[in-house]
C-alpha cells in the first residue's frame, strides 16, 4: 500500500472494492482482475479496518493483506472535508454516510469514476461518475 499517487490507474476505487477482496464478496472478482490501482482515502482506510475488526480480524493482519494489493492511499485534507460536507444536503435523502461522501468527493477531486456496490450512489444527482460493480 503506497502513500502517494504515483502511476494511478484511470479508475478510482471505493473501499467496497477492498472489502470485497477480504471476504470474497460478489463483485470482488471484477476488482481482483483489474490491473489498475485502487485509490483509497485515509478516512476510508479507517472504515475498512473498523469493519473487518468487527469480524474478529486483527488490524495488523488486514494491513498485511492490503499491502499486497495495488492500493494507493490518498490524504484527506481540509478542502476534501469541505467537499464532503457540501455533499451532505445532496445525499441525506439517500442515507449516505460520511465515509461514502469522503469516497465520492475523492473521485470528484481527482476526476475519476468511483466504483461501488451500493446502488443508492447511482441515484445521487451531482457531477460524480459512479459505477456499480454488482
N, C-alpha and C positions, 0 to 999 in steps of 0.2 A: 504494500500500500504506500503510495508516494504522497508527498505533501504538496507538490507543485502541479502545474497544469502543463506538463511537457508532453507533446505528442498525443493530445487528447483526440479521441475519435470525433466524428461529426455528430454523434448522438450522445446526449447526456442521459444518465440512468438514474432512476429513482431508487431509494433504499429498498423498495419492494423487490427489485431485481436481485439485490444482495441477499435479502431474506429468502428468496426463492432458491438460492444456492444451498442454503443451510439445511432446510427440511425437505428438499426436493419437491417443492410445491409445483403445481401446474403453472406453466409459463416460464419456469426456470430453465428448461431446455432451450428455449428461444434465446435467452440471455447467455447461457453457457456456450452456445455455438457462435456467438458474436465475438469477433476478434478485436473489437474496439474497447476502449477503457470506459469504466463506469466513473462518472463524476458524482461524488458524494460530499454533501456539506458536512462540516464538522458537527453541526447540530444534529443532522440525521444519523451520523455515526453513533452519537449518544443514544438515539432512539433504537437503532439496531441492537446495540449492546444491551440496553434495557430489556428489549423484547425477548432476546434469547436467554438472558439470565432468568427470566420468569419461567423458563423451561429447564432450569437447573443446569445450564451450561456456564462454565466459568468465563468471565470476560476475557481473560488471557487466552483461553482456547479459541474463542471467537476471533480475537485479533490475529491469532496464528493462522486460522483458516483464511481470513480476509487478506493477509499479507501475500498469499499465493494466488490472489485474484488480480485482474487488471483494474484496480481501483485507484483513482486519483482523488485525494482528499482536498476539498476546497474550503478555504476560510470563509467565515460568515461575519461580515463587518457591519458597521452602523448603516451604511447605505442599503445593505441586504435587509437589515432589521426594519428599515422604513418601508421598503418594498413589500415585505411580508405583512406589515401592519396595514398598509393600504389595500392589500388584497382581502382583508377580513370582511369588509362590507359586501364585496362581490361573492364571497364564498360561504358566508354564515349560513345561508339557507341550505347549503349542501352538507353542512356539518364537517367541513374540513378542519383538521387540527393545525396547530402551529407548525408541526413537523411537515405536514402536507404543504402548507403555504411556503415554508422555507425551501422545500424541494422545487416547487413551482417557480418561485422567484429566482432560484439559481438558473433554471432553464431560461427564464426570461432575460436575466442579465447577460448570459452567455449566448443568447440567441440560438439555443439548441432545443430539439424536441425532448420532452420528458416522458419516460416510459413508466407505466403504472398498470396495476391490475384493478385499481379502484375505478369502477365505471362512473362514479359521481364526478370525477375530474373532467370527463368528456362533456359534462353539462355546464361547465364554467364558461361564462361569457367574458372573455378577455383575449388578449393577443398572445397567449402562450400555446405552443404546439404540444398538445397532449396526445400520446399514442398508447392504446391499450395493448398489453401483452397477452391477455387471455380473455 
